Amino acid sequence: MGSGRTRAARSGGGAARAPVSRSSLRGQTAGVRALSASIVQAPVEWARVLELFHWAILAALCAGLVCPLIGCFLLLRRTGFHGVLLPQLGATGVALGFAILPWWIEHVGLGGLTLEQAYADPHAMLNWHIAWAALCTFGGLGWLLVASRRDGRETGRVAAAFAVASAATLLLAQASPYGAEFVAEMLRGEILAVGVHEFETIAAAGGLVLALFALFHRDFLLVSYDREFGLVLGKRAIAFEAVLMAVVGITISVGVMIVGPLVLFGLLVLPPLWARRWARTMGGFYAWSVAYGLASVLLGVWASFALDWPLGAAVVAAGALLGLPGLAWSSRTRASR
């Protein structure tokens, strides 16, 4: 089925490779993934896949390492639904960035770039959209924190906000022809066009998050379980909670632009959910969550090329599949009691 496209991909392999932007890489995605149909029969083709898409795979692995740790704290805080809402708010920010960019360049300016130059500059576009994703993500976080302390009706509020954010994402993206195409691919989980600049950005953000986790994870744990108890112990609970929310916001703001909301949904929610069934300590909970996250990415990469699936959707499907043994074990344990 994919033999003709495979030959085309191979024939292009001898040409000199010049640096390309994410938009031009996007055009290669369909053609090169076509060779994935022959990967199972010809394992040597993995070298070709890794040559073309190693930045996308590495970016997904970064997300698979960091997002499950953030998801652990969302689960401990009983705010697991935030792992679904916040990436969607980040996607709304990306769409808002596309919608407002023409007005901004005309009235404010963007480093002296014209609209066409801005669209052609992957660095400018990445930084621009991460800023708008951060605005919507942190705005949503602040609203959720303030509103939950006022009346505590969390589930209905999150559901309503998710519906509004989903509609706003599509409507705002439609205001720009470039935005409509990009957001459609982002929501579909097409992340194979990630390049070196995107990887460097998510790696830097992930490194910062891991450093803060290593320094403050005990304090994060305390304020996630019981903020008032932390205040009684003399901890700066409000400050640590603010740092934790900053970590969540950074992870989602950067991740939604680079790996997309679909991957974030899966890696924030599923690994901690499955890890909870096996972990007996907090260290074990973290370790199992990260293991599930990385395994989801690796299995998703294989499925993406072997089955010609979008990489983002394949990662989430793999994460769901990996949880089935735990569900079966829990059902068997309950039945034997």
Secondary structure, 3 states (H helix, E strand, C coil): CCHHHHHHHHHHHHCCCCCCCHHHHHHHHHHHHHHHHHCCCCCCHHHHHHHHHHHHHHHHHHHHHHHHHHHHHHHHCCCCCHHHHHHHHHHHHHHHHHHHHHHHHHHCCCCCCCHHHHHHCHHHHHHHHHHHHHHHHHHHHHHHHHHHHHHCCHHHHHHHHHHHHHHHHHHHHHCCHHHHHHHHHHHHCCCCCCCHHHHHHHHHHHHHHHHHHHHHHHHHHHHHHCHHHHHHCCCCHHHHHHHHHHHHHHHHHHHHHHCHHHHHHHHHHHHHHHHCCCCCCHHHHHHHHHHHHHHHHHHHHHHHHHHCCCHHHHHHHHHHHHCHHHHHHHHHHHHHC
